[in-house]
Structure formats: C-alpha cells, structure tokens
Amino acid sequence: MNLRRWTWVALLFAAGVAQAQAPVEERGNTLQQGQYRAGVAWRELEQARYDAKLAEQDVLNLRDAHVAAQQQADLRKRELDAAQKAWDAARSKLAATQKTYDQAVSAVDAVPRAAQQVPLGGAAQQVPLGGAAQQVPLGGAAQQVPLGGAAQQVPLGGAAPAAQPK
C-alpha cells in the first residue's frame, strides 16, 4: 500500500505543480493582453483628444466666419434698403413729373382750341406768351415791340413814329 500511496502522492504533487504553473502562465498572458488593450485604449484616447481639438478649432473658425458673414449680410441689407428708398423716391418724382408734364400738355392743347372758338363778330388776336418780344437785326437798325397786339418800329436813336391806326 505504500507504493500506492507514494504513487498517489507523486501524482498529486505533479498535478499541483502543473496547476501552480498554469496560473502564472495565464497571468503572464493576461498581463500582456491587458497591456496591449491599455495601449490600444491610450492610442484611441489620444486620437479622440486630437479629433476634439480639431473639432473645437473648426467651431471657432466657423463661428468667426458666421459673425463676418452676418456683418456682411447686415451691410448688404442696409445698402438694399437705401437703394429701395432711392428707387421709391425716383418713382415718386417720376409720377409727379409725369403729372406736371400731362398738365402742361393739356394746357397747350387747350390754347389752340380757345383760339379756334372765335366770336362771330371779330378776329382772333395773338398775344405773345411771356411778355414783350424784341427783335434786333444784326445791323442794329430798329426794335419791334408789340403794343396791344400791333407792332411798331422804333428807331434806336430817334423819335417814335406816329401811332398806327388799329
């Protein structure tokens, strides 16, 4: 029985040694795997930090660009409003000028009609618009001045001739 006992003890001892070595190897593998995973996680962490820094810089740049674009848009809006006001003023002036022109044309159209409506017993008289007319020939001899519708010639250096009958 002794032999059997020693065989069992030897077997148990061999099995115990094998078990004791297995965890050390497993611990070594586990440690290497953990270190590898920690290294991968560190690289991912560094990449995430870098990406976050780039994204932050993009946000700051785009925020500045947005402010500049907003200022540009505000300037263009003010320019548009000023141009709109100028256009409205020009259209208003055009309408007023058109109205004045239409009234002047109507007044001109009314003048010939009044001259054509002559009473039966008389002749139409044409009166110059805008005051007395002067006509001075290049030789400087006489002036024509309408007086009451009749023209008289007055020499420049002499006395007035007698009035002509109407």
Buried (B, 14 or more C-beta within 10 A) or exposed (E): EEEEEEEEEEEEEEEEEEEEEEEEEEEEEEEEEEEEEEEEEEEEEEEEEEEEEEEEEEEEEEEEEEEEEEEEEEEEEEEEEEEEEEEEEEEEEEEEEEEEEEEEEEEEEEEEEEEEEEEEEEEEEEEEEEEEEEEEEEEEEBBBEBEEEEEBEEEEEEEEEEEEEE
